[in-house]
Amino acid sequence: MIRLKIKKRLFGPQGEFLLDVEFETKQAEFLVIFGPSGSGKTTLLRIIAGLEKPDEGFIEVDGKIWYDSKKKINLPPQKRDVGFVFQDYALFPNMNVFENIAYGMKKKDKHKVIELLRLAKMEALKDRRPDTLSGGQKQRVALLRAIAREPKLLLLDEPLSSLDRDIATFLREEIKAFQRRYQIPTLMVSHNIEDAIRLADKILKIENGKIIASGSPREVLFSKNPSSGFILKGILLEKVFRGTDYLLSIAIGTDIVEITASKEVGETLNSGDWVQISGKFFATVREFR
């Protein structure tokens, strides 16, 4: 169980804003912190890990206080018992795959390292150095190293953002399988809608430092009002100008839909923007005689 309430003044593309977040998680829950770049997602993860200090608030994990501004408690990172997977993998170039995974284990156990390598189908790569690995292989090593620590909390910072679609799809399944197998509470930062749908038990949607929605992927990414119509939420992937209007390609859930928008509307949108598609329900009444 994680209980968190923190505030921290930040500076983003639009100027100064306040990261002001409060939430709780359940045991072994996979929580995706979802939102656009510059909204405070990575800073929140670094605060939980102890790599940055909030201005005020508290962090409690399994009944143990990691940070409390009122009680002057601030555990250093090495005492917070987290496994952190960074965007850039942060592997040690002078160590091979086996040594990278074993690094930081509370108790050195070569059999556990071999078991993890076997589960990830990487036994044949155990003696290779990071500079000889592909991006997907490096990401798996970083994930295995974090799991090998047997942390109370696993933190993933955009772990799939630099990988191509096919490799990212494969690694999503591996991440979910490892998280379920070892029952590790996991917080993952992402702005990718597929990460949110495929991995999350619960989503926290953050914009400008505030949680604007919380719930299951369906609850956060879709909203409907049968009495008046429907609203579908998605991410704009691409827009193409066709002389008088724009053709918009939008990711909604696991599907991609295409709609047209006026020139005035299309020019206000950029790839990666959240958009809402709304419509009305109409009924046709026929009179039979």
C-alpha positions in Angstrom: 0.0 0.0 0.0 1.3 3.4 -1.0 -0.1 6.6 0.4 1.3 9.9 -1.0 0.5 13.6 -0.8 3.1 16.0 -2.1 3.5 19.5 -3.5 6.5 20.9 -5.4 6.9 24.1 -7.4 8.1 23.3 -11.0 8.9 25.1 -14.2 7.6 23.8 -17.5 7.2 24.9 -21.1 4.3 27.2 -20.1 6.1 28.6 -17.1 5.8 27.9 -13.3 3.3 25.4 -12.1 2.5 23.5 -8.9 2.9 19.7 -8.8 0.1 18.9 -6.3 -0.7 15.2 -6.1 -2.5 12.9 -3.7 -3.3 9.2 -4.2 -3.3 5.7 -2.6 -2.6 2.4 -4.3 -3.7 -1.2 -3.6 -1.4 -4.2 -3.0 0.5 -5.2 -6.2 -1.4 -2.7 -8.3 0.0 -1.6 -11.6 -0.5 2.2 -11.7 0.1 4.2 -14.9 0.8 7.9 -14.4 -0.4 9.2 -17.7 -0.3 12.6 -19.4 1.5 15.0 -21.7 5.2 15.8 -21.5 6.0 18.6 -19.0 3.1 17.8 -16.6 5.3 16.6 -13.7 5.1 12.8 -14.2 8.8 12.0 -14.1 9.4 14.5 -11.2 6.7 12.6 -9.2 8.6 9.3 -9.8 11.9 10.8 -8.8 10.3 12.2 -5.6 9.1 8.8 -4.7 12.5 7.3 -5.3 14.2 10.0 -3.2 16.1 11.5 -6.1 14.2 14.8 -5.7 12.7 16.5 -2.6 9.1 17.9 -2.6 8.4 21.2 -0.9 5.9 19.6 1.4 3.8 16.4 2.0 4.4 12.8 2.9 5.1 9.4 1.3 4.2 6.2 3.1 4.9 2.7 1.8 3.6 -0.4 3.6 3.2 1.6 6.8 6.7 3.0 6.7 7.3 6.7 6.3 9.7 7.5 3.5 9.1 11.3 3.6 7.2 13.6 5.9 7.9 17.4 5.8 6.2 18.0 9.1 8.2 15.3 11.0 11.4 16.1 9.1 11.7 12.6 7.8 13.4 12.1 4.4 14.9 8.6 3.8 17.8 8.6 1.3 17.3 6.7 -2.0 19.3 3.7 -0.9 16.9 3.1 2.0 13.7 3.4 0.1 13.8 -0.1 -1.4 12.7 0.8 -5.0 13.7 -0.7 -8.3 14.0 2.2 -10.8 14.0 1.6 -14.6 15.2 4.8 -16.3 14.4 6.0 -19.9 18.1 5.6 -20.9 18.5 2.2 -19.2 21.4 3.4 -17.0 23.3 0.1 -17.5 27.0 -0.2 -16.4 29.1 -0.3 -19.6 32.0 -2.1 -17.9 29.7 -5.0 -16.7 28.2 -7.8 -18.7 24.5 -8.7 -18.6 24.8 -11.1 -15.7 26.8 -8.6 -13.6 24.4 -5.7 -14.4 21.4 -7.8 -13.2 23.2 -8.9 -10.0 24.3 -5.4 -9.1 22.4 -4.0 -6.2 20.9 -7.4 -5.1 20.3 -7.4 -1.3 21.8 -10.9 -1.2 23.9 -12.1 -4.1 22.1 -15.1 -5.7 23.4 -16.3 -9.0 20.6 -18.8 -9.3 18.0 -16.1 -9.1 19.9 -14.1 -11.8 19.9 -17.2 -14.1 16.2 -17.8 -13.4 15.4 -14.2 -14.4 17.5 -14.5 -17.6 15.7 -17.8 -18.4 12.3 -16.2 -18.0 13.3 -13.3 -20.2 14.9 -15.8 -22.8 18.2 -14.0 -22.4 20.5 -16.8 -21.0 22.6 -16.8 -24.1 23.4 -13.1 -23.6 24.6 -13.2 -20.0 28.2 -12.6 -20.9 27.5 -9.8 -23.4 28.3 -6.1 -22.6 25.5 -3.4 -23.0 27.1 -1.8 -26.1 26.5 -5.1 -28.0 22.8 -5.3 -27.2 19.8 -3.9 -29.0 17.5 -1.3 -27.4 14.9 -3.9 -26.5 17.6 -6.2 -25.0 19.0 -3.3 -22.9 15.5 -2.5 -21.7 15.0 -6.1 -20.6 18.3 -6.1 -18.7 17.3 -2.8 -16.9 13.9 -4.4 -15.9 15.5 -7.6 -14.7 18.1 -5.6 -12.7 15.3 -3.7 -11.0 13.3 -6.9 -10.2 16.4 -8.7 -8.9 16.5 -6.2 -6.1 13.2 -7.6 -4.8 12.0 -4.0 -4.2 8.9 -3.0 -2.3 8.1 -0.7 -5.3 9.0 -0.8 -9.0 9.2 2.6 -10.8 9.3 2.7 -14.6 10.0 6.0 -16.3 8.8 5.9 -20.0 10.6 2.5 -20.4 9.3 1.9 -23.9 9.4 5.4 -25.4 12.6 4.9 -27.5 11.6 1.5 -28.9 9.9 0.7 -32.1 6.3 -0.5 -32.0 6.8 -4.2 -32.4 9.5 -4.4 -29.7 7.4 -2.2 -27.4 4.4 -4.5 -27.8 6.5 -7.5 -26.9 8.0 -5.8 -23.9 4.6 -4.7 -22.5 3.7 -8.3 -22.2 7.0 -9.1 -20.5 6.6 -6.2 -18.0 3.1 -7.3 -17.2 4.1 -10.9 -16.8 7.0 -10.1 -14.4 4.9 -7.7 -12.4 2.2 -10.3 -11.9 4.6 -13.1 -11.2 6.5 -11.2 -8.5 3.5 -9.2 -7.2 5.4 -6.0 -7.1 3.5 -2.7 -6.8 4.4 -0.8 -9.9 4.2 2.9 -10.9 4.9 3.6 -14.6 5.1 7.0 -16.2 3.9 7.2 -19.8 2.2 9.4 -22.4 1.5 6.4 -24.6 -2.1 5.3 -24.8 -1.2 1.7 -25.5 0.9 1.5 -22.2 -2.1 2.8 -20.3 -4.6 0.3 -21.9 -2.4 -2.8 -21.9 -0.7 -2.4 -18.5 -2.7 -0.4 -16.1 -4.9 -1.7 -13.4 -5.5 2.0 -12.6 -4.6 5.3 -14.4 -3.8 8.6 -12.9 -4.1 11.2 -15.6 -2.0 14.3 -14.9 -2.0 17.7 -16.5 -0.1 20.7 -15.3 0.8 19.0 -12.1 -2.8 18.0 -11.1 -4.6 14.7 -11.2 -7.6 15.4 -13.5 -8.9 11.8 -13.7 -8.4 8.5 -11.8 -9.8 5.1 -12.4 -9.6 2.0 -14.7 -8.4 2.6 -18.3 -12.0 2.5 -19.5 -13.1 5.0 -16.9 -10.4 7.4 -17.7 -10.0 7.1 -21.4 -13.7 6.8 -22.3 -16.8 8.6 -21.1 -20.3 8.2 -22.3 -23.6 9.9 -21.7 -26.3 7.8 -23.3 -29.0 10.4 -22.7 -27.5 12.9 -25.0 -24.8 11.1 -27.0 -21.2 10.0 -26.5 -17.7 11.4 -26.0 -14.6 9.4 -27.0 -11.2 10.5 -25.9 -8.0 9.8 -27.8 -4.6 11.0 -28.9 -3.9 12.7 -32.2 -1.4 10.6 -34.1 -1.3 12.5 -37.4 -3.1 15.3 -39.4 -3.0 15.7 -43.1 -4.3 18.9 -44.9 -6.5 18.1 -47.9 -7.0 21.6 -49.4 -10.1 22.6 -47.5 -10.0 20.5 -44.3 -7.8 18.1 -42.3 -7.9 14.3 -42.0 -7.1 13.4 -38.4 -5.8 10.0 -37.3 -6.7 9.4 -33.7 -5.8 6.5 -31.3 -8.9 5.6 -29.3 -8.3 2.6 -27.1 -6.6 0.0 -29.2 -8.1 1.3 -32.4 -7.2 4.1 -34.8 -10.0 6.1 -36.3 -10.0 8.8 -39.0 -12.2 11.8 -39.0 -12.3 15.1 -40.9 -12.0 18.5 -39.2 -12.3 22.0 -40.5 -9.2 24.0 -41.4 -9.7 26.3 -38.4 -9.9 23.3 -35.9 -7.1 21.3 -37.5 -4.6 24.2 -37.3 -5.1 24.3 -33.5 -4.0 20.7 -33.1 -0.6 19.0 -32.9 0.4 15.3 -32.9 0.3 14.0 -29.3 -2.6 16.3 -28.3 -5.6 14.8 -26.4 -8.8 15.2 -28.4 -12.4 14.5 -27.8 -14.9 13.2 -30.4 -18.5 13.8 -29.5 -21.7 12.8 -31.2 -25.4 12.6 -30.8 -27.7 9.6 -30.9 -30.6 9.9 -33.4 -33.6 7.6 -33.8 -35.6 7.2 -36.9 -39.3 6.9 -36.4 -41.4 5.1 -39.1 -45.1 5.1 -39.2 -46.7 1.9 -40.5 -50.3 1.7 -41.7 
